[in-house]
Amino acid sequence: QDFEKAASLRDEERQLQEERSRREQAWKSGEMDILSEVDEVAHRDEALLQAARVDLAAGDLEVAGARAHAAAAGFRSSGRRSWAALAEYVELQAEVAATQDLPTPPPPRLLARTRRLARRLEREGWPVEAAHVQTFLGRVALATGRTELAREPLLNAARAGRTGGPALRIQAWHATA
């Protein structure tokens, strides 16, 4: 895990947020073309999300989490709630992966966060990701000794696969296992 790289990404995130604020002020005062600026911000946030996915696949969990967090903040500030939920999903994947092999149980806040995100992804139209988070919820509940909380999310994920495509069925099989 590269703490310096994560700190650098957090600094970059702060700089990007400051730049976004500056540009919003310039736009409000009529000093810039809104279409070019909106495209630039949207592409930057999408690129951050894609980079976070690459980092996640490469096992660079801290950097993946930081980039996904920055992307989610950008999506939220531009009113793209659905995309913010997707970025939060990638951030959660990094956190779950980072905590799953630790000798200590995951932090209790992860249980509530996972539950909220599963509902949000479902509302925002990301059923495959919502089912995947339901499996996380079951795993986190089991890891924290809350077996009574594990059953429902795993059953929900398993049920979701009855009507969906291959990706949703894979999550359902994972939940069933």
N, C-alpha and C positions, 0 to 999 in steps of 0.2 A: 504494500500500500504506500502510495506516494503522497505524504502529507504536504510537502512543499507544492506539489502540483495542485492539490485540492485547495490549498490556501491561495494560490495564484488564480485559480478559477473563481474563487469567492471574490477576490479583488476585481477580477475582470467583470463578474456579475454586477458588482457595485458600480463600476465605471459605466457599464452598459445601461444600468438603470438611471444613472445621472444623465447620460447622453440622451436617453429616451425622454426624460423630463425636460431637458433643454430644448429638444426638438419639438416637443409638444407645445412649449411656450412660444417658440418661433412660429409654429403653425398657427397658433391662436392669434398671434399678432399679424398674421398674413404674410409672413416673410418666406414661406416655402410652399412648394407644390405637394399637396397632401398625398396624391397617388404614388409618387415615387417614394415618399417616406414610408407609407403604409406597407408597400411591397418590400422595402428593405428590412423593416422590423419583422414582418411576417417570415421572410426567408431566414433571417438570423435565428429566430426562435425555433423554426423547423430544423435548421441545421444543428442547433444545440441539441435538440431532441434526438436527431439521427446520430450525432456523435455520442450521446449518452448510451444509445442502444449498442453502438459499436464497442464502447468501453465496457459495457455490461457483458457482451459476448466474449470480450478478451479477458474478463475477470478483473478488470480495474474498477472495483466496486466503489471506492471512495470518489474517484473522478466521475464515474457514471452517475452517482447520486448527486454530486454537485452540479453537473451539467443539466441533469433532469430537473433539479430544483430551480436553476436559472431559467430553463425553458418554461417551466410551469408559471413562474413569476411573470415572464414576458407575455405568455398567452393570457394570463389573468388580466394584466394591465391593458391589453388590447381587446378585451372582451371576448376572447375565444375560450369559453368555459369548457367546451368539449375537449379541445386540445390540451388545456391545462390538466384535465383529469387524466388524459393519456400520459402526459409527462409525469404526473404524480405516480402513476402506475409503474413507470420505469424506475422512478426514485425508490418506490417501495420494493421493487424486485431487487435492487441493489442492497437495500437495508436487510431484507430477509436473507439474501444470500450471504451477507456479511455476518449475520448472527446465527445462522443455522448450525454451524459446526462448533460453536463456542461451548465450553463446559458449563457455562451458566445459562439459565433460561433467558429468552428474549425479554426486553423491557416490557412491563405491563402496558405502557402507552401504545405499543405496537398492536395490541389486540383491538383497542378502540379505533385506532387509525385505519387498520385493515378493514374493519367492519364498515366504517364510514365510506371508505374508498370503493368498496364493493358495491354499495348502494348507488354511489355517485356514478360509477362507470356504467351501471345498468341504465340509470336515468339518462345519461348522455349518449347512449347508443353504442356502447362498446361491450357487447355480450360475451365475447370470447375472453376479453381482459377481465370482465367482472367475474366470470366463472373461475379464471385462474386465481384471482384474488380471494375468491371463496375457498379455494384449496389452501391458499396461504393462511387464511383465517383459521381453518381447521388445524393446520400444522402448528400455528402459533398457540392456539388454545391447548393442544396436546402438549406442546413443549413447556407451557407454563402451568401444567397440571390441571387445566380447566377442561377435563374431558366432556363435561356436560355441555360446554359451549361448542365443541368440535362437531358434534353430530349434525346440527342443522345446516351449517354452511357447506359441509361436504355433501349432504343430501341435495341441497339446492344446486350445487355445481353438477352433480350427477344427473339431476332432472333436466338441467338446461341442455344437456347433450342429446336429449331425445328428439329435439326439433331442429337443431342447428346443422351447420355444415361440418366438414372434417375437423377444422380447428376447434370447434366447440365440443365435438365428440371426444377429441383427444383430452381436453380438460375434464370432461365427464369421466372418462376412463381413469384419469389420474386421481380424481376425487374418490372414485369407487375403490381404487387400490388402497 
